[in-house]
Amino acid sequence: MLNHQEGRLRFLRRATDRPRPRFRRGVYLLPSLLTMAHMFCGYACVVYAMRGEYDTAAPFIGFAIVLDVLDGRIARMTGTASAFGAEFDSLADIISFGMAPAILSFQWGLSSLGRLGWAAGFLYVAAAAMRLARFNIQTAGGGDKRYFVGMPSPAAAAIPAATVFAYPWGLYDYREALPALAMVLVPAVLMVSTIRFRSFKNLDSKNRRPYTVLLFVAAAIMLIATHPRIALVVLAYGYLSSAFIGMAVTRFRHRGGHGADAEQPAADDPPRDSAAR
């Protein structure tokens, strides 16, 4: 009788009276420190951009990209990934890959366009926020880890950062600044698009690779060290164009496959009798 009464009370208990899951206190220090450093790089970029020191401001976005890659990979390798770390990383991304590139672009050249310039900067920030929100939802639901749906915000931030770093003298005439709108608007549109970009998350660092891979890595480091402005522009715009190259290759293969299928029945048809010609 007592068990029946307890079951009845549990059934009548409100949903708000049920015990809530307890969250662990504290944070994992190493990935959180990397995320904090990544956030600081975005803040430093904003400060130097407002001073007009574009040659110093732009590289901080590159440092933020490196730290953003490291904090996630280290958290997964050490088993210190957490819900707090994921949310903290998203907020840091808004600063480093949303606000910082927009302010850098506005101070560098879009300010001469007046309202059009700051409207383009806000559009970039809004697109970065939407991209990160969609990424969090897609990550929770699973999916193909080989590709990003839409251009990732770090790669999008690399476009204005590499451009400003290559030409840090600024644009002060509105006629010169008009083409610079594409530097902000194109990555903004690609971030909220459904175009697939390679994620490289399926690359396993534990597998053996040919020795030539180390040679290519050494060559890339040498190019960045000796010609950083040119090398970073090539890397940033090369990744942007890689999605369109991949789309073109995929469509070409599909057309080639359909063409081969169409020719196959004709080749398999039996030869007609000469009397029927």
LINTASUL-V257871 format. One record per residue. N is the residue number from 1. PSI is psi in whole degrees, 0 to 359 (999 if undefined). BURIAL is # if it has 9 or more other ideal C-beta (glycine too) atoms within 8 Angstrom, else .. D_CENTER is the distance of its C-alpha to the mean C-alpha in Angstrom with 2 decimals. Layout:
BEGIN
<<N,PSI,BURIAL,D_CENTER> <N,PSI,BURIAL,D_CENTER>>
END
This chain:
BEGIN
<<1,323,.,60.49> <2,320,.,58.36> <3,323,.,55.40> <4,320,.,55.75> <5,320,.,55.78> <6,320,.,52.65> <7,323,.,50.81> <8,321,.,51.94> <9,322,.,50.72> <10,324,.,47.29> <11,324,.,47.12> <12,352,.,48.11> <13,139,.,45.70> <14,157,.,43.03> <15,329,.,39.35> <16,342,.,38.90> <17,353,.,41.54> <18,147,.,39.71> <19,133,.,38.38> <20,151,.,34.73> <21,137,.,32.50> <22,132,.,32.65> <23,143,.,29.52> <24,139,.,29.64> <25,152,.,30.14> <26,170,.,28.37> <27,158,.,25.00> <28,125,#,24.00> <29,312,.,24.39> <30,306,#,22.39> <31,329,#,18.83> <32,324,#,19.67> <33,321,.,20.87> <34,320,#,17.72> <35,321,#,15.77> <36,318,#,18.60> <37,322,#,18.38> <38,321,#,14.68> <39,321,#,15.86> <40,323,.,18.80> <41,320,#,16.91> <42,318,#,15.41> <43,318,#,18.99> <44,324,#,20.55> <45,318,#,18.52> <46,316,#,19.90> <47,311,#,23.36> <48,328,#,23.63> <49,321,#,22.32> <50,335,.,25.04> <51,349,.,27.53> <52,10,.,26.71> <53,73,.,25.75> <54,328,#,22.72> <55,333,.,23.23> <56,328,.,22.75> <57,317,#,20.06> <58,317,#,17.40> <59,337,#,17.29> <60,331,#,16.54> <61,323,#,12.91> <62,318,#,12.88> <63,322,#,14.71> <64,323,#,12.33> <65,316,#,9.45> <66,315,.,12.24> <67,326,#,13.47> <68,322,#,10.35> <69,320,#,10.38> <70,319,#,14.13> <71,321,#,14.70> <72,318,#,13.14> <73,320,.,14.83> <74,322,#,18.00> <75,321,#,18.21> <76,322,.,18.17> <77,325,.,20.57> <78,359,#,22.95> <79,28,.,22.92> <80,20,#,22.10> <81,141,#,19.23> <82,165,#,20.30> <83,323,.,19.61> <84,317,.,20.07> <85,322,#,17.51> <86,316,#,14.82> <87,321,.,15.89> <88,320,#,16.33> <89,322,#,12.84> <90,319,#,11.55> <91,323,#,14.20> <92,324,#,13.35> <93,324,#,9.76> <94,322,#,11.68> <95,310,#,13.89> <96,327,#,11.95> <97,2,#,8.94> <98,295,#,11.10> <99,314,#,14.72> <100,312,#,14.91> <101,325,#,13.46> <102,314,#,15.54> <103,321,#,18.63> <104,315,#,18.30> <105,321,#,18.24> <106,314,#,21.06> <107,327,#,23.22> <108,320,#,22.75> <109,333,#,23.77> <110,346,#,23.14> <111,333,#,25.88> <112,347,#,28.52> <113,358,#,27.57> <114,229,.,28.63> <115,327,.,27.49> <116,323,#,25.42> <117,311,#,23.38> <118,337,#,22.73> <119,321,.,22.14> <120,322,#,19.35> <121,319,#,17.83> <122,323,#,18.22> <123,322,#,16.67> <124,316,#,13.44> <125,316,#,13.67> <126,319,#,14.59> <127,321,#,11.77> <128,319,#,9.21> <129,317,#,11.64> <130,321,#,12.01> <131,317,#,8.42> <132,321,#,8.61> <133,317,.,12.13> <134,323,#,11.59> <135,319,#,9.20> <136,320,#,12.08> <137,317,.,14.63> <138,326,#,13.37> <139,320,#,13.12> <140,328,.,16.62> <141,358,.,17.94> <142,191,.,16.82> <143,185,.,15.87> <144,114,.,14.96> <145,353,.,12.87> <146,339,.,12.83> <147,151,#,10.36> <148,141,#,7.44> <149,105,#,9.25> <150,157,#,7.82> <151,129,#,5.28> <152,147,#,1.62> <153,324,#,3.67> <154,319,#,4.50> <155,324,#,4.93> <156,320,#,6.43> <157,334,#,8.37> <158,336,#,9.55> <159,302,#,11.41> <160,327,#,13.84> <161,314,#,14.06> <162,324,#,15.17> <163,314,#,17.36> <164,321,#,19.06> <165,328,#,19.58> <166,330,#,21.20> <167,80,.,23.44> <168,11,#,23.91> <169,349,.,27.15> <170,162,#,25.84> <171,119,#,26.88> <172,359,.,29.91> <173,135,.,31.20> <174,333,.,29.83> <175,327,.,30.44> <176,330,#,28.18> <177,340,#,25.47> <178,313,.,25.40> <179,337,.,23.42> <180,347,#,20.90> <181,325,#,19.96> <182,330,.,18.01> <183,334,#,15.82> <184,318,#,14.68> <185,321,#,15.44> <186,310,#,13.89> <187,327,#,10.21> <188,315,#,11.28> <189,320,#,12.81> <190,330,#,10.14> <191,323,#,7.75> <192,5,#,10.87> <193,179,.,12.11> <194,18,.,12.75> <195,137,#,12.06> <196,133,#,10.88> <197,142,#,8.55> <198,136,#,9.68> <199,335,#,8.30> <200,17,.,11.40> <201,341,.,12.12> <202,1,.,15.52> <203,121,.,16.65> <204,116,.,19.58> <205,348,.,20.58> <206,342,.,24.03> <207,152,.,25.07> <208,142,.,27.08> <209,157,.,25.74> <210,156,.,27.91> <211,337,.,28.92> <212,337,.,27.45> <213,317,.,23.91> <214,326,.,24.99> <215,318,.,26.49> <216,321,.,23.31> <217,317,.,21.47> <218,321,.,24.46> <219,320,.,24.42> <220,318,#,20.79> <221,321,.,21.73> <222,318,.,24.89> <223,318,#,23.27> <224,324,#,20.89> <225,323,.,23.97> <226,322,.,26.36> <227,69,.,24.42> <228,324,#,21.27> <229,314,.,20.95> <230,317,#,21.23> <231,318,#,19.22> <232,325,#,16.09> <233,318,#,16.41> <234,317,.,16.88> <235,314,#,13.83> <236,309,#,11.50> <237,335,#,13.37> <238,319,.,14.00> <239,323,#,10.50> <240,315,#,10.50> <241,343,.,13.95> <242,328,#,13.46> <243,318,#,12.48> <244,325,.,15.70> <245,319,.,17.67> <246,320,#,16.88> <247,318,#,18.00> <248,318,.,21.10> <249,319,.,21.99> <250,316,.,21.77> <251,323,.,23.99> <252,320,.,26.36> <253,320,.,26.81> <254,319,.,27.52> <255,321,.,30.04> <256,322,.,31.60> <257,318,.,32.00> <258,322,.,33.65> <259,321,.,35.90> <260,322,.,37.03> <261,325,.,37.76> <262,327,.,39.80> <263,339,.,41.82> <264,314,.,42.50> <265,323,.,45.11> <266,325,.,46.92> <267,331,.,47.26> <268,351,.,48.51> <269,139,.,51.17> <270,149,.,54.72> <271,137,.,56.68> <272,154,.,58.92> <273,140,.,62.71> <274,336,.,64.17> <275,339,.,66.73> <276,352,.,64.10> <277,999,.,62.79>>
END
